Amino acid sequence: MTTSFVDSAYNKWTNTANPFTAHAPRSHFEVTPTMNKSNDQADRDMKNRSESTKHYLLASDFDQTLSFNDSGIVLSELLGTARFGEKVAGLSNMNLVQQGGELAYLLLHDPEYRCVRKENLIEVGKRIRLKENIQELSRFLEKGFDDYRFSFYVVSAAPEEVIQSALKDIIPPDHIFGTKFRYDQSTGEIDSIIRVPAGYGKVKVIDELHSKLQVSYDRIVYVGDGSSDVHVMLHVNRQDGFTVAVSEAKHIAQIAKRSVLSDDALSVLVPVLEDIVGWDSVRIRLLFEAEGFLIQEWDKVRTDWLTIREIPDRADSELRLLEAANA
């Protein structure tokens, strides 16, 4: 990474006024491109570096975090069934499975999905529309910034075969934790579920990675978008980790420490660089440009969610306020 160029350009720039230092909880990004070792070995190298190097775990959800699609919807289209949303809503209303684990339940129990085999899940992965520059995000994180290094993992309730197929040659299989099935050797159908990283299942995976990588909880970053990420975000926040939401969904955006909205996976770097590494927006822009990318749009906003209702009996309310003031 051309860090020396970034540092040099940044130091030259800081001799002038800085118009870009405002910070806000949520950002919207558009990143425009301009014209190895195994990951386990990379993780070991990180642990063997000097104590001054700060090693972080960055774990990301998959569906609608690194992709634009829900795996269940793409699978349903492949099968020719249009009732996936209805089935998921029914399971959610019954609280029968952990949020995010609905597809795994349907694959094991629903007649319309029992026909699914491993090769079908691999085909679904090939049809998933990914966000831009996931491979570049992985490369940035592996190289690190100043004395900060990051191990990048994907933790999702989507079937592991789907994620591995979608991220083939981008993220190594041993850095992907998805729903894992056991297959019947004679028929090829799904026989049972080994692991579902949904709800508290994601917490369990994060705890396992915490032990494997020997990182402290305050050096864990989790990136997610939906209800299945609530438990793990609360878990990471409670232990002083860092959480990033990539959607405006209230139940997740209100929990995450930062939110960022973009069609580009590289956007996740911005809150990490600002809040963890301590860079300002000018240095971040210089880094992106040095690596061949331009942050074309960067809108920082703050959103308040309000529900305002008219008082039904205003006269009665004013009387109560007057009595309270005179008490």
BELGINOR-V540151 format. One record per residue. RES is the residue in one small letter. PHI is phi as a letter, one per 30 degrees, with the letter a starting at -180 (NA if undefined). PSI is psi in radians with two decimals (NA if undefined). Layout:
BEGIN
RES|PHI|PSI + RES|PHI|PSI
END
This chain:
BEGIN
m|NA|2.47 + t|d|1.06 + t|d|-0.65 + s|d|-0.68 + f|d|-0.76 + v|d|-0.82 + d|d|-0.75 + s|d|-0.82 + a|d|-0.68 + y|d|-0.80 + n|d|-0.66 + k|d|-0.70 + w|d|-0.65 + t|d|-0.10 + n|d|-0.14 + t|c|3.02 + a|d|2.54 + n|c|1.85 + p|d|0.06 + f|c|0.31 + t|d|0.01 + a|d|2.42 + h|c|2.61 + a|a|2.78 + p|d|-0.51 + r|b|2.51 + s|b|2.65 + h|c|2.27 + f|b|2.59 + e|b|2.03 + v|c|2.23 + t|c|2.17 + p|d|2.58 + t|c|2.72 + m|d|NA + n|NA|2.83 + k|d|2.84 + s|d|2.64 + n|d|-0.56 + d|d|-0.72 + q|d|-0.68 + a|d|-0.72 + d|d|-0.73 + r|d|-0.68 + d|d|-0.71 + m|d|-0.74 + k|d|-0.43 + n|d|-0.08 + r|d|3.05 + s|d|2.72 + e|d|-0.34 + s|d|-0.34 + t|d|2.26 + k|c|1.99 + h|c|2.18 + y|c|2.65 + l|c|2.19 + l|c|1.97 + a|c|2.37 + s|b|2.49 + d|d|2.98 + f|c|-1.15 + d|e|2.12 + q|i|0.26 + t|c|-0.94 + l|c|-0.14 + s|b|2.99 + f|c|-0.14 + n|c|2.76 + d|c|2.25 + s|e|-0.65 + g|d|-0.65 + i|d|-0.76 + v|d|-0.72 + l|d|-0.74 + s|d|-0.69 + e|d|-0.67 + l|d|-0.65 + l|d|-0.26 + g|i|0.41 + t|c|2.49 + a|c|0.28 + r|c|0.28 + f|d|-0.84 + g|e|-0.71 + e|d|-0.74 + k|d|-0.73 + v|d|-0.74 + a|d|-0.70 + g|d|-0.77 + l|d|-0.67 + s|d|-0.74 + n|d|-0.54 + m|d|-0.16 + n|h|0.67 + l|d|-0.54 + v|b|2.83 + q|d|2.45 + q|e|2.25 + g|j|-0.34 + g|c|0.18 + e|d|-0.72 + l|d|-0.74 + a|e|-0.73 + y|d|-0.78 + l|d|-0.70 + l|d|-0.51 + l|c|-0.51 + h|b|-0.42 + d|d|2.27 + p|e|-0.60 + e|d|-0.34 + y|c|-0.08 + r|d|-0.30 + c|d|-0.16 + v|d|2.35 + r|c|3.00 + k|e|-0.72 + e|d|-0.51 + n|d|-0.70 + l|d|-0.65 + i|d|-0.70 + e|d|-0.67 + v|e|-0.76 + g|e|-0.65 + k|d|-0.40 + r|c|-0.12 + i|d|2.31 + r|d|2.00 + l|d|2.70 + k|d|2.77 + e|d|2.56 + n|i|0.61 + i|d|-0.70 + q|d|-0.67 + e|d|-0.64 + l|d|-0.80 + s|d|-0.72 + r|d|-0.77 + f|e|-0.82 + l|d|-0.68 + e|d|-0.69 + k|d|-0.64 + g|i|-3.12 + f|b|2.16 + d|h|-2.12 + d|c|0.32 + y|c|2.29 + r|b|2.57 + f|b|2.34 + s|c|2.22 + f|c|2.13 + y|b|2.68 + v|c|2.19 + v|b|1.96 + s|b|2.67 + a|d|-0.14 + a|d|2.62 + p|e|2.41 + e|e|-0.65 + e|d|-0.64 + v|d|-0.84 + i|d|-0.79 + q|d|-0.66 + s|d|-0.77 + a|d|-0.62 + l|c|0.39 + k|e|2.33 + d|i|0.20 + i|c|-0.94 + i|b|2.26 + p|d|2.58 + p|e|-0.60 + d|d|-0.01 + h|c|0.27 + i|b|2.15 + f|c|1.78 + g|b|-3.04 + t|d|2.24 + k|c|2.24 + f|c|2.73 + r|c|2.27 + y|c|2.55 + d|d|2.17 + q|d|-0.45 + s|d|-0.67 + t|c|-0.39 + g|i|-0.04 + e|d|2.81 + i|d|2.15 + d|c|-0.67 + s|a|3.00 + i|c|2.26 + i|c|-0.72 + r|a|2.42 + v|b|1.78 + p|d|1.20 + a|b|2.54 + g|h|-2.17 + y|d|-0.32 + g|d|-0.59 + k|d|-0.63 + v|e|-0.75 + k|d|-0.76 + v|d|-0.75 + i|d|-0.71 + d|d|-0.67 + e|d|-0.73 + l|d|-0.63 + h|e|-0.75 + s|d|-0.73 + k|d|-0.80 + l|d|-0.19 + q|h|0.79 + v|c|2.56 + s|d|2.76 + y|d|-0.49 + d|d|0.00 + r|c|0.58 + i|c|2.28 + v|c|2.27 + y|b|2.37 + v|b|2.19 + g|a|3.12 + d|b|-0.30 + g|b|-2.94 + s|d|-0.51 + s|d|-0.14 + d|c|-0.07 + v|d|-0.89 + h|d|-0.78 + v|d|-0.61 + m|d|-0.73 + l|d|-0.70 + h|d|-0.81 + v|d|-0.76 + n|d|-0.73 + r|d|-0.46 + q|c|0.46 + d|i|0.40 + g|d|-2.97 + f|b|2.30 + t|b|2.48 + v|b|2.21 + a|c|2.44 + v|c|0.49 + s|b|2.93 + e|c|0.11 + a|e|2.20 + k|d|-0.71 + h|d|-0.33 + i|c|-0.68 + a|d|-0.50 + q|d|-0.31 + i|c|-0.71 + a|d|2.56 + k|d|-0.50 + r|b|2.72 + s|b|2.51 + v|b|2.35 + l|c|2.13 + s|a|2.75 + d|d|0.03 + d|c|2.22 + a|d|-0.44 + l|d|-0.34 + s|d|-0.46 + v|d|-0.46 + l|d|-0.52 + v|d|-0.94 + p|d|-0.54 + v|d|-0.81 + l|d|-0.63 + e|d|-0.91 + d|d|-0.42 + i|c|-0.95 + v|d|-0.48 + g|i|0.38 + w|d|2.65 + d|c|3.07 + s|d|-0.55 + v|d|-0.79 + r|d|-0.62 + i|d|-0.78 + r|d|-0.72 + l|d|-0.68 + l|d|-0.85 + f|e|-0.78 + e|d|-0.64 + a|d|-0.46 + e|c|0.14 + g|j|0.33 + f|b|2.58 + l|c|2.18 + i|d|1.71 + q|d|-0.66 + e|b|2.41 + w|b|1.65 + d|c|2.06 + k|c|2.18 + v|b|2.84 + r|b|2.33 + t|c|2.26 + d|c|2.27 + w|c|2.09 + l|b|2.49 + t|b|2.02 + i|c|2.24 + r|b|2.63 + e|d|2.41 + i|d|2.18 + p|e|-0.86 + d|c|1.54 + r|d|-0.67 + a|d|-0.73 + d|d|-0.64 + s|d|-0.73 + e|d|-0.62 + l|d|-0.75 + r|d|-0.69 + l|d|-0.70 + l|d|-0.75 + e|d|-0.66 + a|d|-0.65 + a|d|-0.55 + n|d|-0.16 + a|d|NA
END
